[in-house]
Amino acid sequence: MIADAWTVMWKEWKELFAQRFRLLGGTLSLLIFVGVLGVLLPLQMGRDWVEDPKALVFLVYVPLLMVTSVIADSFAGERERQTLETLLASRLSDRAILFGKVGAAVGYGWGLTLISLLLGLVTVNLVHGGGEILLYPPAIGLGIVGFSLLTAGLAAGAGVLVSLRASTVRQAQQTLSLAIMLLLFVPGFGAQALPAEWRARLAQALMAADVTKIVLMVVAVLTVLDIGLLLVAIARFQRARLILH
């Protein structure tokens, strides 16, 4: 099954990058995205890009955005192009197809995050290094790598569930875009709606909290969510229903 999953992943990557580089707009948007994250923001933030943990938190959202931009096409796109029946009629197992689709999306989003991370490190050293080598503290570097991987898995798991049932890629993208907006903005608006005294207490509690424990808690929650979504996707992946959908 592993070899078959790799075959599906390789097929997805070839089609994805062929589409991106065939269209001028797709190539430019990809270059702009990486350029902003890997060059422009590090130039503006300077040494804080490496030294301030809060400066790197937003990189966790990069795979979330990048994965959702491609996972919507995983099954809804095959259905639109009328290639889904051919894929499902192949000798590939259900799990090989599903894991290959999910793995390709995760690899794409996570890979772009790591590229942005390394490019930002190079940019900061060249412009703001001042003769010394600036490196991410181990905790920050490992945290970003781990969080971005788990976030990519979360987006891929949720996205593939939507794409399995969506009639078109646009429908899947609209559903996922709405989910991202709720995920990004609702917590912020909810916090702002709290009384000022409650917000102050919450801020004090976060400042006094053990960072390591918070990180481990977040990792545990994301891991459980990733596994749960993948198990649901496995249960809902039924060839007969997909063909008749």
Contacts in CASP RR format, 6 or more apart in sequence:
PFRMAT RR
TARGET T0000
AUTHOR 0000-0000-0000
METHOD contacts of the structure
MODEL  1
MIADAWTVMWKEWKELFAQRFRLLGGTLSLLIFVGVLGVLLPLQMGRDWV
EDPKALVFLVYVPLLMVTSVIADSFAGERERQTLETLLASRLSDRAILFG
KVGAAVGYGWGLTLISLLLGLVTVNLVHGGGEILLYPPAIGLGIVGFSLL
TAGLAAGAGVLVSLRASTVRQAQQTLSLAIMLLLFVPGFGAQALPAEWRA
RLAQALMAADVTKIVLMVVAVLTVLDIGLLLVAIARFQRARLILH
1 93 0 8 1.000
1 95 0 8 1.000
1 96 0 8 1.000
1 99 0 8 1.000
4 92 0 8 1.000
4 93 0 8 1.000
4 96 0 8 1.000
5 95 0 8 1.000
5 96 0 8 1.000
5 99 0 8 1.000
5 100 0 8 1.000
5 103 0 8 1.000
6 100 0 8 1.000
7 92 0 8 1.000
7 96 0 8 1.000
8 92 0 8 1.000
8 96 0 8 1.000
8 97 0 8 1.000
8 99 0 8 1.000
8 100 0 8 1.000
8 101 0 8 1.000
8 104 0 8 1.000
9 100 0 8 1.000
9 103 0 8 1.000
9 104 0 8 1.000
12 74 0 8 1.000
12 100 0 8 1.000
12 101 0 8 1.000
12 104 0 8 1.000
12 105 0 8 1.000
13 104 0 8 1.000
13 108 0 8 1.000
16 70 0 8 1.000
16 104 0 8 1.000
16 108 0 8 1.000
19 26 0 8 1.000
20 26 0 8 1.000
20 27 0 8 1.000
20 30 0 8 1.000
21 27 0 8 1.000
33 66 0 8 1.000
33 112 0 8 1.000
34 112 0 8 1.000
34 115 0 8 1.000
34 116 0 8 1.000
34 119 0 8 1.000
35 116 0 8 1.000
35 119 0 8 1.000
37 59 0 8 1.000
37 62 0 8 1.000
37 116 0 8 1.000
37 119 0 8 1.000
37 120 0 8 1.000
38 116 0 8 1.000
38 117 0 8 1.000
38 119 0 8 1.000
38 120 0 8 1.000
38 123 0 8 1.000
39 119 0 8 1.000
39 120 0 8 1.000
39 123 0 8 1.000
41 49 0 8 1.000
41 120 0 8 1.000
42 49 0 8 1.000
42 119 0 8 1.000
42 120 0 8 1.000
42 121 0 8 1.000
42 123 0 8 1.000
42 124 0 8 1.000
42 127 0 8 1.000
43 123 0 8 1.000
43 127 0 8 1.000
45 52 0 8 1.000
45 55 0 8 1.000
46 124 0 8 1.000
46 127 0 8 1.000
46 128 0 8 1.000
47 124 0 8 1.000
47 128 0 8 1.000
47 129 0 8 1.000
47 134 0 8 1.000
48 55 0 8 1.000
49 55 0 8 1.000
49 56 0 8 1.000
49 120 0 8 1.000
49 124 0 8 1.000
50 121 0 8 1.000
50 124 0 8 1.000
50 134 0 8 1.000
50 135 0 8 1.000
50 136 0 8 1.000
50 140 0 8 1.000
51 134 0 8 1.000
51 137 0 8 1.000
53 139 0 8 1.000
53 140 0 8 1.000
56 117 0 8 1.000
56 136 0 8 1.000
56 140 0 8 1.000
56 141 0 8 1.000
56 144 0 8 1.000
59 113 0 8 1.000
59 116 0 8 1.000
59 117 0 8 1.000
59 144 0 8 1.000
59 148 0 8 1.000
60 144 0 8 1.000
60 147 0 8 1.000
60 148 0 8 1.000
60 151 0 8 1.000
61 151 0 8 1.000
61 184 0 8 1.000
62 109 0 8 1.000
62 112 0 8 1.000
62 113 0 8 1.000
62 116 0 8 1.000
62 148 0 8 1.000
63 106 0 8 1.000
63 109 0 8 1.000
63 110 0 8 1.000
63 111 0 8 1.000
63 112 0 8 1.000
63 113 0 8 1.000
63 148 0 8 1.000
63 149 0 8 1.000
63 151 0 8 1.000
63 152 0 8 1.000
63 153 0 8 1.000
63 155 0 8 1.000
64 151 0 8 1.000
64 152 0 8 1.000
64 154 0 8 1.000
64 155 0 8 1.000
64 180 0 8 1.000
64 183 0 8 1.000
65 180 0 8 1.000
66 108 0 8 1.000
66 109 0 8 1.000
66 112 0 8 1.000
66 113 0 8 1.000
66 152 0 8 1.000
67 105 0 8 1.000
67 106 0 8 1.000
67 108 0 8 1.000
67 109 0 8 1.000
67 152 0 8 1.000
67 153 0 8 1.000
67 155 0 8 1.000
67 156 0 8 1.000
67 159 0 8 1.000
68 155 0 8 1.000
68 159 0 8 1.000
68 173 0 8 1.000
68 176 0 8 1.000
68 177 0 8 1.000
68 180 0 8 1.000
69 173 0 8 1.000
70 104 0 8 1.000
70 105 0 8 1.000
70 108 0 8 1.000
70 109 0 8 1.000
71 101 0 8 1.000
71 102 0 8 1.000
71 105 0 8 1.000
71 155 0 8 1.000
71 156 0 8 1.000
71 157 0 8 1.000
71 159 0 8 1.000
71 160 0 8 1.000
71 163 0 8 1.000
71 176 0 8 1.000
72 159 0 8 1.000
72 162 0 8 1.000
72 163 0 8 1.000
72 166 0 8 1.000
72 169 0 8 1.000
72 172 0 8 1.000
72 173 0 8 1.000
72 176 0 8 1.000
73 163 0 8 1.000
73 169 0 8 1.000
73 172 0 8 1.000
74 101 0 8 1.000
74 102 0 8 1.000
74 105 0 8 1.000
74 159 0 8 1.000
74 160 0 8 1.000
74 163 0 8 1.000
75 84 0 8 1.000
75 101 0 8 1.000
75 160 0 8 1.000
75 163 0 8 1.000
75 164 0 8 1.000
75 166 0 8 1.000
75 242 0 8 1.000
76 163 0 8 1.000
76 166 0 8 1.000
76 167 0 8 1.000
76 168 0 8 1.000
76 169 0 8 1.000
76 171 0 8 1.000
76 172 0 8 1.000
77 84 0 8 1.000
77 163 0 8 1.000
77 168 0 8 1.000
77 169 0 8 1.000
78 84 0 8 1.000
78 87 0 8 1.000
79 166 0 8 1.000
79 167 0 8 1.000
79 168 0 8 1.000
79 245 0 8 1.000
80 168 0 8 1.000
80 169 0 8 1.000
84 242 0 8 1.000
84 243 0 8 1.000
85 243 0 8 1.000
87 97 0 8 1.000
88 97 0 8 1.000
88 239 0 8 1.000
88 242 0 8 1.000
88 243 0 8 1.000
94 234 0 8 1.000
94 237 0 8 1.000
94 238 0 8 1.000
94 239 0 8 1.000
95 234 0 8 1.000
95 237 0 8 1.000
97 237 0 8 1.000
98 160 0 8 1.000
98 233 0 8 1.000
98 234 0 8 1.000
98 237 0 8 1.000
101 160 0 8 1.000
102 153 0 8 1.000
102 156 0 8 1.000
102 157 0 8 1.000
102 160 0 8 1.000
102 230 0 8 1.000
102 233 0 8 1.000
103 156 0 8 1.000
105 152 0 8 1.000
105 155 0 8 1.000
105 156 0 8 1.000
105 160 0 8 1.000
106 149 0 8 1.000
106 152 0 8 1.000
106 153 0 8 1.000
106 156 0 8 1.000
107 152 0 8 1.000
109 152 0 8 1.000
110 148 0 8 1.000
110 149 0 8 1.000
110 152 0 8 1.000
113 144 0 8 1.000
113 148 0 8 1.000
113 152 0 8 1.000
114 145 0 8 1.000
114 148 0 8 1.000
117 136 0 8 1.000
117 141 0 8 1.000
117 144 0 8 1.000
117 145 0 8 1.000
121 134 0 8 1.000
121 135 0 8 1.000
121 136 0 8 1.000
124 134 0 8 1.000
125 133 0 8 1.000
125 134 0 8 1.000
128 134 0 8 1.000
136 144 0 8 1.000
139 215 0 8 1.000
143 215 0 8 1.000
146 219 0 8 1.000
147 218 0 8 1.000
147 219 0 8 1.000
147 222 0 8 1.000
150 219 0 8 1.000
150 222 0 8 1.000
150 223 0 8 1.000
150 226 0 8 1.000
151 222 0 8 1.000
153 226 0 8 1.000
153 229 0 8 1.000
154 222 0 8 1.000
154 225 0 8 1.000
154 226 0 8 1.000
154 229 0 8 1.000
157 226 0 8 1.000
157 229 0 8 1.000
157 230 0 8 1.000
157 233 0 8 1.000
158 176 0 8 1.000
158 179 0 8 1.000
158 229 0 8 1.000
159 172 0 8 1.000
159 176 0 8 1.000
160 233 0 8 1.000
161 229 0 8 1.000
161 232 0 8 1.000
161 233 0 8 1.000
161 236 0 8 1.000
162 172 0 8 1.000
162 175 0 8 1.000
162 176 0 8 1.000
163 172 0 8 1.000
164 233 0 8 1.000
164 236 0 8 1.000
164 237 0 8 1.000
164 242 0 8 1.000
165 245 0 8 1.000
166 172 0 8 1.000
166 175 0 8 1.000
167 245 0 8 1.000
191 199 0 8 1.000
191 202 0 8 1.000
192 199 0 8 1.000
194 202 0 8 1.000
END
